[in-house]
Amino acid sequence: MPPEEEHHIAVRLDKLLADRGMTLTELAGRVGVTIVNLSILKNGRARAIRFSTLSAICRELDCQPGDLLVHDP
C-alpha cells in the first residue's frame, strides 16, 4: 500500500480493554510489546501487526481477531 493511501481498519482495543477491566500497560506487559506500540495500534496509526502479536493480544483478551479489527470504509 503506498504511503499516501489511507486504510479503513478500525481498532477496538479500547472497548476490549474496558470490557475486561484491563489497562493498556497491563496488556503490554502480558503480551511483551511496548506500551508505545500498543498505543499506536489502539489509535489506528499502526501500518502493520505481526500475527504473533495479534495472537498474543487475542489470547490475553480472550477474543478473536475480528473482535479487535474491523473494516470501516
C-alpha positions in Angstrom: 0.0 0.0 0.0 1.5 3.3 -1.0 2.1 5.7 1.9 -0.5 8.2 0.7 -3.3 5.7 0.8 -5.5 5.6 3.9 -6.5 2.3 5.4 -10.1 1.7 6.6 -9.3 -0.7 9.5 -10.8 0.3 12.9 -9.2 -1.0 16.1 -11.5 -1.8 19.0 -8.7 -2.2 21.6 -10.2 0.5 23.9 -13.5 -1.3 24.1 -12.0 -4.7 24.7 -9.7 -3.4 27.4 -12.7 -1.7 29.1 -14.8 -4.8 28.9 -12.1 -6.8 30.5 -11.1 -4.2 33.1 -7.5 -4.2 31.9 -5.2 -1.3 31.2 -3.0 -0.8 28.2 0.0 -1.1 30.4 -1.1 -4.4 31.8 -1.8 -5.8 28.3 1.6 -4.6 27.1 3.3 -6.5 29.9 1.3 -9.6 29.3 1.9 -9.5 25.5 5.5 -8.5 25.6 5.0 -5.4 23.4 5.9 -1.8 24.4 3.1 0.4 25.5 4.1 2.8 22.8 3.5 0.2 20.1 0.2 -0.8 21.6 -0.8 2.8 21.8 0.0 3.3 18.1 -2.2 0.3 17.4 -5.0 1.5 19.7 -5.1 4.9 18.0 -5.3 3.4 14.5 -1.9 4.6 13.4 -0.3 1.2 13.0 0.7 0.2 9.5 1.0 -3.4 10.3 0.7 -6.0 13.0 2.6 -9.3 13.3 0.4 -12.4 13.5 2.3 -13.4 16.7 1.4 -10.1 18.3 -2.2 -10.3 17.2 -2.4 -13.9 18.5 -0.9 -12.8 21.9 -3.4 -9.9 22.2 -6.3 -12.2 21.4 -5.1 -14.8 23.9 -4.8 -12.2 26.7 -8.1 -10.5 25.9 -9.9 -13.8 25.1 -11.1 -12.6 21.8 -11.0 -13.3 18.1 -9.1 -11.0 15.6 -12.5 -9.8 14.3 -13.3 -8.5 17.7 -10.2 -6.4 17.6 -10.0 -5.3 14.0 -12.9 -4.3 11.7 -13.1 -2.9 8.2 -14.8 0.5 8.3 -15.0 2.0 4.8 
